[in-house]
């Protein structure tokens, strides 16, 4: 069984020789012994309301990021004029 696993992963690594992302996925799979999926939030708390619809959650996150970008831009403009 061990030699089969060794041969299996050797072939996978050999097939992904020029694919860095593929090699990382294989090595992480070996280390973790399982395939992981990205972990996204299931809800968003906005004051007293809980938002569970993914589109609405993404909209809220986008608005937060837009606000942060505007603040960064404002700080850059102010620092140039001082």
DAZI-V274045 format. One line per field, one symbol per residue. ss: DSSP state (~ for helix, > for strand, _ for the rest). burial: I if it has 24 or more other ideal C-beta (glycine too) atoms within 12 Angstrom, else O. A space follows every 50 residues. Layout:
ss->???
burial->???
//
This chain:
ss->_~~~~~~~~~~~~~~____~~~~~~~~~~~~~___________>>>__>> >__~~~~~~~~~~~~~~~~~~~~~~~~~~~~_
burial->OOOOOOOOOOOOOOOOOOOOOOOOOIOOOOOOOOOOOOOOOOOOOOOOOO OOOOOOOOOIOOOOOOOOOOOOOOOOOOOOOO
//
